[in-house]
Amino acid sequence: MSISYYDFKNLPIQSQCELVLSEGRVISEISKDGLKFVLYELSSFSVEIVYKTINNKIEGLSVFQNKGTL
């Protein structure tokens, strides 16, 4: 599935999470201070989801546009 950065940002947070978990590709993962930070690649942008490791609940979500190198 291909979705633009702007269309993704306009989705409700629950739909964003579902799309990332079903369609995203894990790029990086790190744990620190009881949190797990997972970076996913989706279409032409990236999404970071922060999980609380004790209960694996989502604590936050950030979306980043992928910029090409000049």
C-alpha positions as CSV (number, residue, x, y, z in Angstrom):
1,M,0.0,0.0,0.0
2,S,1.3,3.4,-0.9
3,I,0.1,6.4,1.1
4,S,1.5,10.0,1.2
5,Y,2.9,11.6,4.2
6,Y,0.1,14.1,4.3
7,D,-2.7,11.5,3.9
8,F,-1.1,9.5,6.7
9,K,-0.9,12.5,9.0
10,N,-4.7,13.2,8.4
11,L,-5.6,9.7,9.6
12,P,-6.8,9.2,13.2
13,I,-4.0,8.0,15.5
14,Q,-5.5,4.5,15.8
15,S,-5.5,4.1,12.0
16,Q,-2.0,5.4,11.8
17,C,-0.8,2.8,14.3
18,E,-2.7,0.0,12.6
19,L,-1.2,0.9,9.2
20,V,2.3,1.1,10.5
21,L,2.1,-2.2,12.3
22,S,0.6,-4.0,9.2
23,E,2.5,-2.3,6.4
24,G,5.6,-0.8,7.9
25,R,9.1,-2.2,7.6
26,V,11.2,-2.1,10.8
27,I,14.4,-0.1,10.2
28,S,15.8,0.2,13.7
29,E,14.9,-0.7,17.2
30,I,16.5,0.3,20.6
31,S,15.4,0.1,24.2
32,K,16.3,2.6,26.9
33,D,14.9,3.5,30.3
34,G,11.9,1.2,30.1
35,L,11.0,2.4,26.6
36,K,11.4,0.7,23.2
37,F,11.9,3.0,20.2
38,V,11.0,1.3,16.9
39,L,11.6,3.1,13.5
40,Y,9.4,1.9,10.6
41,E,9.6,2.8,6.9
42,L,6.4,3.4,5.1
43,S,6.1,4.6,1.5
44,S,8.2,7.8,1.4
45,F,8.3,8.6,5.1
46,S,9.3,7.0,8.4
47,V,7.3,6.5,11.6
48,E,8.8,6.1,15.1
49,I,6.6,4.3,17.7
50,V,7.6,4.4,21.3
51,Y,6.4,1.5,23.5
52,K,6.5,1.1,27.2
53,T,8.4,-2.2,27.7
54,I,6.7,-3.2,30.9
55,N,3.3,-3.6,29.1
56,N,4.1,-3.1,25.4
57,K,1.7,-0.2,25.2
58,I,2.2,2.5,22.7
59,E,3.4,5.7,24.4
60,G,3.9,7.9,21.4
61,L,4.1,8.1,17.6
62,S,6.2,10.5,15.4
63,V,6.1,10.9,11.7
64,F,9.2,12.0,9.6
65,Q,9.4,13.0,6.0
66,N,12.3,11.2,4.2
67,K,14.4,13.8,2.6
68,G,16.6,13.0,-0.4
69,T,20.3,13.8,-0.2
70,L,21.5,16.8,-2.2
